[in-house]
Amino acid sequence: MIREILIAAGAGFASAILSASILFGAGFGGFLLAYFALLPILIIGLSTGPKSAGVGCLCGLVAITLFTSFLQGALYGVSIALPSWMIAHFALQQRQVGDGSIIYYPAGHILAMLASLGAAMVLIAAIVHINHEEGFTGAINGYLETILTLRFQFSAPSNKALLVENILSLFPALTIGSWLLMVTINTTIAQAILNQTSNSLRSIPAYRHMTLPEWLYWAAIATAAVALLGSGDIKYVGRNVTVILAIPFFMIGLGTVHVLAGRLTRPGMALAIFYFMLLILGWPALIVAGLGFIEPWVELRKKFINPALGPDDDD
């Protein structure tokens, strides 16, 4: 018991060190280390259970707060500690069905909760800036101008203004989206490491078969309505929250694309072309997210799944 606590505490301290590395002038190397701050806690949590993850999260939170600042501690708690614990807690929930097999908590439902956490972050940020003289949008605009001025040199002020204008409308969603990508990558790596060492308490989920909870569909519809009908900051927040809640649907859509590509003679080349077009054009992401949204009704994955890829489940 003591040994498990010490190992979990060590994982928490390691996570805090990785997270704080970006604050001490380590350049790109510091950013890269900070990107994997979730990894130690996820490895401990998914191999020994959520209690160990909780110990690691608490130790990491205390360490980074003491050695940096309360603000950094709060950011660590929301972006690193809380999602690490959530993943370890829900991923290991299980129930036994009639035939004696074990069913784990669906991976898609965990992704939906993480997206909801990201949406909540945006809502809280908007409430905090509700008394800003230019509103939440103005606060984000000022933040972007400050960061760009400190980090980059522009040949003309108009160039900076154009860049701010281009990224302002979806900046909160882009920020949360990059955070969700970071969480997903860390979780995937942790599972791969534990699977290779036979220390994982749960088998790797069939990500291509993920399903999402019904409440996420209604939440996305509601926020989309707010984005369409609202104005000012309400419209701005509604738009960004809708994009954040659409990320799980985008992931489902990617799974559908992979299933469809699996029916082709050269799926690797087809997927390479698809991802190239996705990165270059950007707008196909809307189609992919829409494909993920309608998947429960059209069931393309079920119709076109390659039998060699395994059963259509989410555990």
Secondary structure, DSSP 8 states (H G I E B T S, - for coil): -HHHHHHHHHHHHHHHHHHHGGGTT-HHHHHHHHHTTTHHHHHHHHHH-HHHHHHHHHHHHHHHHHHT-HHHHHHHIIIIIHHHHHHHHHHT-EEE-TTS-EEE--HHHHHHHHHHHHHHHHHHHHHHTTTSTTHHHHHHHHHHHHHHHHH---SSHHHHHHHHHHHHTTHHHHHHHHHHHHHHHHHHHHHHHHHHTT--SS----GGG----HHHHHHHHHHHHHHHH--HHHHHHHHHHHHHHHHHHHHHHHHHHHHHHTTSS-HHHHHHHHHHHHHHH-THHHHHHHHHHHHHHH-HHHHH--GGG--S---
